[in-house]
Amino acid sequence: MVVSLMRIIAGVARSRRLVSPSGLTTRPMTDRVRESLFASIAAWIPDSVVLDLYAGTGAMGLEALSRGATAATFVERDRVALNALRQNIETVDLGGSVISGDVDAFLARARGPFDVAFVDPPYAVPLPSLVETLQKLSPLLTEEGIAIVHRRAGEDPPDAVAGLVLVDERSYGSAVLWRYAKEQTW
């Protein structure tokens, strides 16, 4: 079953409804959290190349496209989420490339560069695995690139991620967002 609870917040696709699979396989970021996040990273979005890892419904990458990103790559392996993602890309009608498969396998062969990466793994993904993913992502980011990580509120960010530095942490109810930048830019 598919439900429609989300929408594109701003930009050329504003108010378009997105579908999300029912159940617990995906946990889309709420509109309020997405709106706050995009307000805080607005300077990075126009003309950017975006990577949406563990894309789920694709809400993050699609929001970026609506706000002026030039390209988005969505990586997702769950079959039900992929169906919703493809439907959402068609609904928003701003393009996007879908990679069906494992995030780490994709990162091992990806070329980049990406200006903005959204990293939204299931909460069950342990922190050491997330650190490995971020370390694989780091060389794929542009010098001014950023990575946004969505986790459960109360979880502490990793002490160290090779190539990246934590530059911002914001909590929103049950969610926390960590923003990382390339180490040499800070």
Residue frames as qw, qx, qy, qz and C-alpha x, y, z in Angstrom:
[[0.000, 0.889, 0.458, 0.000, 0.00, 0.00, 0.00],
 [0.410, 0.202, 0.010, 0.889, 1.18, 3.52, -0.82],
 [0.156, -0.837, -0.459, 0.253, 0.15, 6.64, 1.05],
 [0.359, 0.572, 0.084, 0.732, 0.61, 10.31, 0.17],
 [0.472, -0.769, -0.338, 0.268, 1.58, 12.37, 3.20],
 [0.457, -0.456, 0.149, 0.749, 4.42, 14.52, 1.91],
 [0.456, 0.857, 0.236, 0.049, 4.81, 17.31, -0.56],
 [0.570, 0.274, -0.004, 0.775, 7.52, 19.38, -2.19],
 [0.289, -0.669, -0.389, 0.564, 7.92, 22.43, 0.06],
 [0.055, 0.828, -0.063, -0.554, 9.29, 25.11, -2.30],
 [0.224, -0.336, 0.666, 0.627, 10.54, 25.85, -5.77],
 [0.361, 0.190, -0.514, -0.754, 9.16, 25.05, -9.20],
 [0.466, -0.168, -0.842, -0.215, 7.46, 21.83, -8.04],
 [0.155, -0.121, 0.561, -0.804, 6.01, 23.37, -4.87],
 [0.632, 0.021, 0.349, -0.691, 2.99, 21.55, -3.40],
 [0.694, 0.209, -0.605, -0.330, 3.33, 18.46, -5.59],
 [0.817, -0.382, 0.287, -0.323, 2.37, 15.43, -3.54],
 [0.267, 0.466, -0.844, -0.003, 4.83, 12.60, -2.98],
 [0.901, -0.219, -0.231, -0.293, 3.89, 9.02, -2.23],
 [0.094, -0.546, 0.774, -0.307, 5.48, 6.93, 0.48],
 [0.580, -0.079, -0.803, -0.114, 5.21, 3.20, 1.13],
 [0.657, -0.601, 0.058, -0.451, 3.17, 2.40, 4.20],
 [0.938, -0.192, -0.213, 0.194, 4.87, 0.49, 6.98],
 [0.504, -0.815, 0.183, 0.221, 8.24, 0.87, 8.60],
 [0.824, 0.152, 0.232, 0.494, 10.64, 0.23, 5.72],
 [0.334, 0.456, 0.048, 0.824, 10.97, 3.98, 5.08],
 [0.297, -0.723, -0.445, 0.437, 10.73, 6.90, 7.50],
 [0.361, 0.637, 0.220, 0.644, 10.50, 10.03, 5.39],
 [0.268, -0.127, -0.304, 0.906, 11.69, 13.25, 6.93],
 [0.094, 0.749, 0.595, -0.275, 8.76, 15.46, 7.90],
 [0.328, 0.784, 0.268, 0.453, 7.93, 18.56, 5.88],
 [0.320, -0.946, 0.029, -0.039, 8.88, 20.77, 8.85],
 [0.695, -0.481, 0.359, 0.395, 12.34, 19.22, 9.19],
 [0.632, 0.341, 0.433, 0.545, 12.93, 19.35, 5.42],
 [0.121, 0.923, 0.206, 0.302, 11.88, 23.00, 5.33],
 [0.456, -0.862, 0.189, 0.118, 14.27, 23.90, 8.17],
 [0.753, -0.187, 0.429, 0.463, 17.10, 21.91, 6.61],
 [0.533, 0.532, 0.393, 0.528, 16.73, 23.50, 3.20],
 [0.077, -0.985, -0.065, -0.138, 16.59, 26.97, 4.77],
 [0.570, -0.723, 0.313, 0.234, 19.96, 26.24, 6.42],
 [0.597, -0.163, 0.590, 0.518, 21.63, 24.95, 3.23],
 [0.485, 0.795, 0.303, -0.204, 19.94, 27.25, 0.68],
 [0.069, 0.842, -0.404, -0.351, 23.27, 28.60, -0.58],
 [0.338, -0.320, 0.849, 0.251, 24.45, 25.13, -1.67],
 [0.604, 0.367, 0.689, -0.162, 21.38, 24.14, -3.69],
 [0.529, 0.779, 0.011, -0.336, 21.19, 26.33, -6.85],
 [0.570, 0.675, -0.455, -0.112, 23.05, 24.70, -9.76],
 [0.379, -0.506, 0.759, -0.154, 24.24, 21.83, -7.54],
 [0.648, 0.135, -0.715, -0.224, 24.67, 18.15, -8.33],
 [0.590, -0.407, 0.410, -0.564, 22.91, 16.17, -5.62],
 [0.433, 0.104, -0.895, -0.010, 23.31, 12.62, -4.33],
 [0.668, -0.344, 0.176, -0.635, 20.45, 11.10, -2.32],
 [0.316, 0.224, -0.916, 0.106, 21.72, 7.94, -0.56],
 [0.007, -0.319, -0.890, 0.327, 19.18, 5.57, 0.99],
 [0.106, -0.130, -0.269, -0.948, 16.76, 7.68, -1.02],
 [0.216, 0.381, 0.776, -0.455, 13.50, 6.05, 0.03],
 [0.373, 0.759, 0.510, -0.157, 10.80, 8.27, -1.49],
 [0.525, 0.345, 0.244, 0.739, 13.39, 10.64, -2.97],
 [0.137, -0.925, -0.353, 0.023, 11.93, 13.61, -1.07],
 [0.442, -0.696, 0.134, 0.550, 15.35, 15.13, -0.33],
 [0.401, -0.080, 0.558, 0.722, 16.75, 15.00, -3.85],
 [0.143, 0.640, 0.643, 0.397, 13.43, 16.04, -5.38],
 [0.219, -0.911, -0.246, 0.247, 13.19, 19.02, -3.03],
 [0.417, -0.512, 0.322, 0.678, 16.71, 20.02, -4.12],
 [0.314, 0.256, 0.659, 0.634, 15.75, 19.74, -7.81],
 [0.009, -0.829, -0.544, -0.128, 12.65, 21.85, -7.19],
 [0.298, -0.894, -0.046, 0.330, 14.85, 24.51, -5.56],
 [0.310, 0.898, -0.263, -0.166, 17.33, 24.71, -8.44],
 [0.555, -0.396, 0.689, 0.244, 19.72, 21.75, -8.32],
 [0.431, 0.524, -0.478, -0.558, 20.72, 20.76, -11.84],
 [0.672, 0.150, -0.704, -0.176, 20.93, 16.99, -11.33],
 [0.593, -0.433, 0.512, -0.446, 20.15, 14.34, -8.73],
 [0.527, 0.176, -0.827, -0.081, 21.16, 10.71, -8.34],
 [0.714, -0.376, 0.236, -0.541, 18.98, 8.55, -6.09],
 [0.365, 0.267, -0.889, 0.067, 20.35, 5.31, -4.59],
 [0.676, -0.196, 0.376, -0.602, 17.87, 2.85, -3.06],
 [0.138, 0.210, -0.956, -0.149, 17.68, -0.94, -2.84],
 [0.346, 0.247, 0.783, -0.453, 14.24, -1.64, -1.32],
 [0.132, 0.283, 0.789, 0.528, 11.84, -2.71, -4.08],
 [0.060, -0.781, -0.619, 0.051, 8.76, -1.03, -2.57],
 [0.214, -0.760, -0.020, 0.614, 10.64, 2.21, -1.92],
 [0.265, -0.156, 0.589, 0.747, 12.02, 2.11, -5.49],
 [0.104, 0.561, 0.747, 0.342, 8.49, 1.97, -6.88],
 [0.145, -0.887, -0.357, 0.257, 7.47, 5.02, -4.81],
 [0.342, -0.556, 0.265, 0.709, 10.71, 6.81, -5.77],
 [0.246, 0.117, 0.681, 0.680, 10.12, 6.27, -9.49],
 [0.005, -0.745, -0.647, -0.160, 6.52, 7.43, -9.16],
 [0.257, -0.840, -0.168, 0.448, 7.65, 10.57, -7.30],
 [0.333, -0.315, 0.437, 0.774, 10.28, 11.39, -9.92],
 [0.142, 0.407, 0.721, 0.542, 7.59, 11.13, -12.59],
 [0.141, -0.833, -0.528, 0.085, 5.18, 13.29, -10.56],
 [0.295, -0.756, 0.028, 0.584, 7.73, 16.04, -9.90],
 [0.682, 0.647, 0.270, 0.207, 8.96, 15.84, -13.52],
 [0.023, -0.951, 0.297, 0.083, 12.37, 17.41, -12.95],
 [0.650, 0.505, -0.561, 0.090, 14.51, 14.40, -13.85],
 [0.536, -0.576, 0.564, -0.250, 16.81, 12.34, -11.72],
 [0.574, 0.343, -0.738, -0.093, 18.78, 9.16, -12.10],
 [0.817, -0.397, 0.221, -0.355, 17.78, 6.09, -10.07],
 [0.331, 0.423, -0.838, 0.094, 20.37, 3.52, -9.00],
 [0.881, -0.304, -0.079, -0.353, 18.82, 0.32, -7.72],
 [0.802, 0.153, -0.485, 0.314, 21.26, -1.25, -5.32],
 [0.690, -0.536, -0.279, 0.399, 23.42, -1.06, -2.23],
 [0.030, -0.998, 0.056, 0.016, 24.79, 2.35, -1.21],
 [0.498, -0.654, 0.488, 0.293, 28.32, 1.14, -0.43],
 [0.679, 0.189, 0.594, 0.388, 28.54, -0.78, -3.72],
 [0.342, 0.880, 0.268, 0.193, 27.45, 2.38, -5.55],
 [0.213, -0.948, 0.211, 0.109, 30.02, 4.52, -3.71],
 [0.693, -0.335, 0.523, 0.365, 32.79, 2.07, -4.60],
 [0.538, 0.269, 0.585, 0.544, 32.24, 2.71, -8.32],
 [0.143, 0.924, 0.346, -0.083, 30.73, 6.23, -8.38],
 [0.577, 0.346, 0.087, 0.735, 32.57, 9.03, -10.11],
 [0.216, -0.777, -0.293, 0.515, 31.03, 12.25, -8.75],
 [0.178, -0.001, -0.579, 0.796, 31.66, 15.00, -8.03],
 [0.272, -0.701, -0.634, -0.179, 28.63, 15.90, -5.94],
 [0.024, 0.520, -0.174, 0.836, 27.95, 19.24, -4.31],
 [0.534, -0.309, 0.381, -0.688, 25.35, 18.03, -1.81],
 [0.449, 0.000, -0.889, -0.086, 24.82, 14.50, -0.48],
 [0.654, -0.374, 0.178, -0.633, 21.88, 13.42, 1.64],
 [0.364, 0.173, -0.904, 0.143, 22.64, 10.35, 3.76],
 [0.607, -0.255, 0.209, -0.723, 19.54, 8.90, 5.39],
 [0.373, 0.117, -0.920, -0.038, 20.20, 5.26, 6.33],
 [0.690, -0.502, -0.454, -0.256, 17.75, 3.21, 8.36],
 [0.399, -0.769, 0.338, -0.367, 18.25, 3.83, 12.07],
 [0.958, -0.230, 0.170, 0.008, 19.30, 0.19, 12.41],
 [0.713, 0.531, -0.220, 0.403, 22.50, 0.90, 10.44],
 [0.682, -0.586, -0.163, 0.406, 25.17, 1.03, 13.17],
 [0.053, -0.962, 0.131, 0.234, 27.36, 4.10, 13.56],
 [0.466, -0.451, 0.612, 0.453, 30.60, 2.32, 12.45],
 [0.513, 0.386, 0.683, 0.349, 28.90, 1.36, 9.15],
 [0.180, 0.948, 0.262, -0.025, 27.71, 4.94, 8.70],
 [0.290, -0.802, 0.349, 0.388, 31.27, 6.19, 9.26],
 [0.532, -0.075, 0.705, 0.464, 32.52, 3.82, 6.53],
 [0.388, 0.704, 0.559, 0.203, 29.85, 5.13, 4.17],
 [0.015, -0.985, -0.033, 0.168, 30.82, 8.74, 4.88],
 [0.432, -0.581, 0.518, 0.456, 34.50, 7.94, 4.33],
 [0.503, 0.236, 0.708, 0.437, 33.66, 6.44, 0.92],
 [0.221, 0.872, 0.432, 0.065, 31.52, 9.50, 0.13],
 [0.317, -0.800, 0.062, 0.505, 34.15, 12.09, 1.07],
 [0.357, -0.275, 0.531, 0.718, 36.30, 11.86, -2.09],
 [0.230, 0.492, 0.731, 0.413, 33.17, 12.16, -4.25],
 [0.060, -0.897, -0.364, 0.243, 32.26, 15.58, -2.84],
 [0.407, 0.753, -0.007, 0.516, 33.44, 18.81, -4.42],
 [0.412, 0.167, -0.439, 0.781, 35.84, 20.95, -2.38],
 [0.259, -0.185, 0.229, -0.920, 32.88, 23.02, -1.13],
 [0.580, -0.217, -0.677, -0.399, 30.58, 19.98, -0.93],
 [0.394, -0.313, 0.552, -0.665, 28.47, 19.03, 2.06],
 [0.421, -0.149, -0.885, -0.134, 26.89, 15.84, 3.37],
 [0.508, -0.332, 0.221, -0.763, 23.71, 15.92, 5.45],
 [0.317, -0.012, -0.943, 0.095, 23.12, 12.90, 7.71],
 [0.614, -0.378, -0.060, -0.690, 19.70, 12.13, 9.21],
 [0.393, 0.031, -0.876, 0.277, 19.69, 10.06, 12.42],
 [0.511, -0.645, -0.565, -0.063, 17.63, 9.49, 15.55],
 [0.154, -0.823, 0.186, -0.514, 17.69, 12.36, 18.06],
 [0.720, -0.623, 0.278, -0.128, 19.99, 11.72, 21.01],
 [0.927, 0.110, 0.108, 0.341, 22.56, 9.85, 18.95],
 [0.294, -0.791, 0.264, 0.468, 26.02, 11.37, 19.10],
 [0.645, 0.719, -0.229, -0.119, 27.83, 12.07, 15.83],
 [0.926, 0.073, -0.127, 0.348, 30.94, 10.05, 15.04],
 [0.509, -0.719, 0.100, 0.463, 34.13, 11.28, 16.71],
 [0.100, -0.581, 0.514, 0.623, 36.00, 11.29, 13.42],
 [0.780, 0.505, 0.370, -0.026, 35.28, 10.77, 9.75],
 [0.532, -0.240, 0.416, 0.698, 38.33, 10.77, 7.48],
 [0.237, 0.251, 0.513, 0.786, 38.11, 13.65, 5.02],
 [0.238, -0.686, -0.447, -0.523, 35.07, 15.28, 6.61],
 [0.155, 0.001, -0.549, 0.821, 34.45, 17.58, 9.54],
 [0.135, -0.682, -0.717, 0.048, 31.17, 18.07, 11.43],
 [0.162, 0.199, 0.013, 0.966, 30.16, 21.72, 10.98],
 [0.452, -0.209, 0.057, -0.866, 26.56, 21.74, 12.22],
 [0.185, -0.205, -0.955, 0.109, 24.18, 19.63, 14.30],
 [0.399, -0.138, 0.046, -0.905, 20.46, 20.36, 14.65],
 [0.059, 0.197, 0.957, -0.205, 17.76, 18.44, 16.48],
 [0.463, -0.076, -0.235, -0.851, 14.12, 18.39, 15.43],
 [0.847, -0.187, 0.072, -0.492, 11.91, 16.33, 17.72],
 [0.919, -0.180, 0.351, 0.011, 12.86, 12.69, 17.14],
 [0.803, 0.482, 0.073, 0.343, 15.42, 13.51, 14.41],
 [0.364, -0.759, 0.228, 0.490, 18.91, 14.97, 14.36],
 [0.703, 0.687, 0.045, 0.175, 20.72, 16.31, 11.29],
 [0.580, -0.551, 0.274, 0.533, 24.51, 16.46, 11.05],
 [0.559, 0.828, -0.038, -0.011, 26.13, 18.58, 8.34],
 [0.741, -0.332, 0.322, 0.488, 29.63, 17.60, 7.25],
 [0.402, 0.886, -0.173, -0.153, 31.99, 19.54, 4.99],
 [0.830, 0.359, -0.252, 0.344, 35.25, 18.60, 3.35],
 [0.702, -0.522, -0.173, 0.452, 38.05, 18.79, 5.92],
 [0.510, 0.011, 0.117, 0.852, 40.27, 21.25, 4.04],
 [0.007, -0.638, -0.347, -0.688, 37.48, 23.84, 3.63],
 [0.527, -0.811, -0.174, -0.186, 37.23, 24.39, 7.41]]
